[in-house]
């Protein structure tokens, strides 16, 4: 589980194809300790550390660990990780600890879909980004609600049939990949998981009658 508050950027150092997916290797551009088996959000995708090379044994020389992940074909197909190239930068966030502040919102790292940047403009110190999105994502978005874009926790300020809009502060542009993405670039989208649970409880709970149907039966709603 993550918060959508990006800790820093990483740079892709190698992408090795295998029979099943790829081995993605990257170096954090900040001091980030990691362990094999740990979950890390990479552009909003929850990945498991499978290998660590060059542990930071020589911090005086600025050495940083190279962290590798095994990425499945399904993840490559359903996220923008399949489009990464060597030297591309990615957003990184380690999993939330029980004692951490929840500065953003609950992010699972399970991407709901891929959208793209339709428009971006600056007004004063704020930048306004418009993202395209499929109905599978938009159905769970609400005005002033939360959405994760490439793992970044953002607030929806406007939405339509095939898009939503957010306002981004200068700090976010400086410390995440959104600062150098352009119109047409694709991004991973994850809607707030709370909306998904609410929908399930209201309308359908597996084989049981959903809460909304029960309320109708009892005459509380029409």
C-alpha positions as CSV (number, residue, x, y, z in Angstrom):
1,X,0.0,0.0,0.0
2,X,1.2,3.5,-0.9
3,X,0.2,7.1,-0.4
4,X,0.9,8.7,-3.8
5,X,3.5,11.0,-2.2
6,X,6.5,10.4,-4.5
7,X,9.8,10.0,-2.6
8,X,12.0,10.7,-5.7
9,X,12.9,9.8,-9.2
10,X,14.8,6.8,-10.6
11,X,16.5,6.2,-13.9
12,X,16.1,3.1,-16.0
13,X,19.5,1.5,-16.5
14,X,18.6,-1.7,-18.4
15,X,15.6,-3.7,-19.7
16,X,16.3,-7.3,-20.3
17,X,13.7,-9.4,-22.1
18,X,13.0,-13.0,-21.0
19,X,10.6,-15.7,-21.9
20,X,8.1,-14.3,-19.4
21,X,8.1,-10.5,-19.3
22,X,11.2,-8.4,-18.6
23,X,13.8,-7.7,-15.9
24,X,13.6,-3.9,-15.3
25,X,16.7,-2.4,-13.6
26,X,16.9,1.2,-12.3
27,X,18.9,3.4,-10.0
28,X,17.2,5.8,-7.6
29,X,18.4,9.3,-7.9
30,X,18.1,9.8,-4.2
31,X,19.1,7.9,-1.1
32,X,16.7,5.0,-1.0
33,X,17.3,1.8,0.9
34,X,15.5,-1.3,-0.4
35,X,15.4,-5.0,0.4
36,X,14.8,-8.0,-1.8
37,X,11.1,-8.9,-1.7
38,X,10.0,-5.3,-0.8
39,X,7.2,-3.7,-2.7
40,X,8.0,-0.4,-4.5
41,X,5.7,1.8,-6.6
42,X,7.3,2.4,-10.0
43,X,5.2,5.0,-11.9
44,X,2.3,3.9,-9.8
45,X,2.7,0.2,-10.4
46,X,3.4,-2.0,-7.4
47,X,6.5,-4.1,-8.2
48,X,8.6,-6.5,-6.0
49,X,12.3,-6.1,-5.7
50,X,13.9,-9.2,-7.1
51,X,17.6,-8.2,-7.2
52,X,19.9,-5.5,-5.7
53,X,23.2,-4.8,-7.3
54,X,26.1,-2.6,-6.0
55,X,24.8,-1.9,-2.5
56,X,25.8,1.5,-1.2
57,X,29.1,0.3,0.4
58,X,30.8,3.5,-0.7
59,X,28.5,6.4,0.1
60,X,31.4,8.9,0.0
61,X,31.7,8.1,-3.8
62,X,28.0,8.6,-4.3
63,X,27.4,5.0,-5.1
64,X,23.7,4.0,-5.2
65,X,22.1,0.6,-5.5
66,X,20.8,-0.7,-8.8
67,X,17.4,-2.3,-8.1
68,X,15.8,-4.9,-10.4
69,X,12.2,-6.0,-10.8
70,X,10.6,-8.8,-12.8
71,X,7.7,-7.4,-14.7
72,X,5.0,-9.7,-16.1
73,X,3.6,-9.6,-19.6
74,X,0.2,-8.6,-18.2
75,X,1.7,-5.6,-16.3
76,X,3.6,-4.5,-19.4
77,X,0.4,-4.7,-21.4
78,X,-1.9,-2.9,-19.0
79,X,0.5,-0.1,-17.8
80,X,3.0,2.3,-19.4
81,X,5.9,0.3,-18.1
82,X,6.1,-1.5,-21.4
83,X,7.0,1.8,-23.1
84,X,10.0,2.5,-20.9
85,X,13.4,2.9,-22.4
86,X,16.9,3.1,-21.0
87,X,17.6,6.5,-19.4
88,X,13.8,7.2,-18.9
89,X,12.9,8.5,-15.4
90,X,10.3,7.0,-13.2
91,X,8.5,8.0,-10.0
92,X,9.4,5.9,-6.9
93,X,7.7,5.4,-3.6
94,X,8.3,2.7,-1.0
95,X,5.4,1.0,0.7
96,X,3.6,2.7,3.5
97,X,4.7,1.9,7.1
98,X,2.1,1.7,9.9
99,X,3.8,4.7,11.6
100,X,4.0,6.9,8.5
101,X,1.8,9.9,7.9
102,X,-0.9,9.3,5.2
103,X,-0.1,12.5,3.3
104,X,-1.9,11.6,0.0
105,X,-4.5,8.9,-0.2
106,X,-4.6,5.1,-0.2
107,X,-2.9,3.8,-3.4
108,X,-2.7,0.1,-4.0
109,X,-0.3,0.2,-7.0
110,X,-2.9,-1.8,-9.0
111,X,-3.4,0.3,-12.1
112,X,-6.9,0.6,-13.4
113,X,-6.0,1.9,-16.9
114,X,-3.7,4.1,-19.0
115,X,-4.6,7.6,-20.1
116,X,-2.7,10.4,-21.7
117,X,-2.0,14.1,-21.3
118,X,-4.5,16.0,-23.4
119,X,-3.6,19.5,-22.4
120,X,-1.4,21.4,-19.9
121,X,-1.3,25.1,-19.2
122,X,0.1,27.4,-16.6
123,X,-1.8,30.0,-14.7
124,X,0.3,31.9,-12.1
125,X,2.3,29.4,-10.1
126,X,-0.1,26.5,-10.8
127,X,-0.2,24.2,-13.8
128,X,-3.4,22.7,-15.0
129,X,-3.2,19.2,-16.6
130,X,-6.0,17.5,-18.5
131,X,-5.8,13.7,-18.8
132,X,-7.8,11.4,-21.0
133,X,-9.3,8.4,-19.2
134,X,-11.6,5.4,-19.9
135,X,-14.9,5.0,-18.3
136,X,-13.5,2.2,-16.1
137,X,-11.5,4.9,-14.3
138,X,-13.8,7.8,-14.6
139,X,-16.7,6.0,-12.9
140,X,-14.9,6.1,-9.6
141,X,-13.7,9.8,-9.8
142,X,-15.5,12.6,-8.1
143,X,-14.8,16.3,-8.0
144,X,-12.3,17.1,-5.2
145,X,-11.6,13.4,-4.9
146,X,-8.3,11.7,-5.3
147,X,-6.7,9.9,-8.2
148,X,-3.2,8.5,-8.7
149,X,-1.4,9.5,-12.0
150,X,1.8,7.6,-12.5
151,X,1.7,7.0,-8.8
152,X,1.2,10.7,-7.8
153,X,-1.7,11.5,-5.5
154,X,-3.6,14.4,-7.2
155,X,-7.0,16.0,-6.6
156,X,-9.6,16.1,-9.4
157,X,-10.9,19.6,-10.0
158,X,-13.1,18.9,-13.1
159,X,-14.2,15.8,-15.1
160,X,-16.1,14.9,-18.2
161,X,-17.1,11.9,-20.3
162,X,-13.6,11.1,-21.3
163,X,-11.3,13.3,-19.3
164,X,-10.4,14.8,-15.9
165,X,-8.4,17.8,-14.9
166,X,-6.0,18.5,-12.0
167,X,-4.1,21.5,-10.6
168,X,-0.4,20.8,-9.9
169,X,1.9,22.9,-7.6
170,X,5.5,23.7,-8.7
171,X,7.0,21.3,-6.1
172,X,5.1,18.3,-7.6
173,X,6.3,19.2,-11.1
174,X,9.9,19.5,-9.8
175,X,10.1,16.1,-8.0
176,X,8.0,13.9,-10.3
177,X,8.0,12.9,-14.0
178,X,5.1,15.2,-14.7
179,X,7.6,18.0,-14.9
180,X,9.0,16.8,-18.2
181,X,6.1,14.9,-19.7
182,X,4.4,16.4,-22.8
183,X,1.0,16.3,-24.5
184,X,0.3,12.8,-25.7
185,X,2.5,11.1,-23.2
186,X,0.7,8.1,-21.5
187,X,0.3,7.8,-17.8
188,X,-0.9,5.1,-15.4
189,X,-4.2,5.8,-13.6
190,X,-5.6,4.4,-10.4
191,X,-8.9,5.5,-9.0
192,X,-9.5,5.7,-5.2
193,X,-10.2,2.2,-4.0
194,X,-12.8,3.5,-1.5
195,X,-15.2,4.2,-4.4
196,X,-14.8,0.6,-5.7
197,X,-15.9,-0.8,-2.3
198,X,-18.8,1.5,-2.0
199,X,-20.0,0.5,-5.5
200,X,-19.8,-3.2,-4.6
201,X,-21.7,-2.8,-1.4
202,X,-24.4,-0.7,-2.9
203,X,-25.1,-2.6,-6.1
204,X,-23.6,-6.0,-6.0
205,X,-22.0,-8.2,-3.4
206,X,-20.9,-11.3,-5.3
207,X,-24.0,-13.5,-5.3
208,X,-25.8,-11.6,-2.6
209,X,-28.3,-8.8,-3.1
210,X,-26.5,-5.5,-3.1
211,X,-27.4,-2.8,-0.4
212,X,-29.1,-0.6,-3.0
213,X,-31.5,-3.5,-4.0
214,X,-32.2,-4.2,-0.3
215,X,-33.0,-0.6,0.3
216,X,-35.4,-0.6,-2.7
217,X,-37.1,-3.8,-1.4
218,X,-37.6,-2.2,2.0
219,X,-39.0,1.0,0.5
220,X,-36.2,3.4,1.5
221,X,-35.3,4.3,-2.1
222,X,-37.2,4.2,-5.4
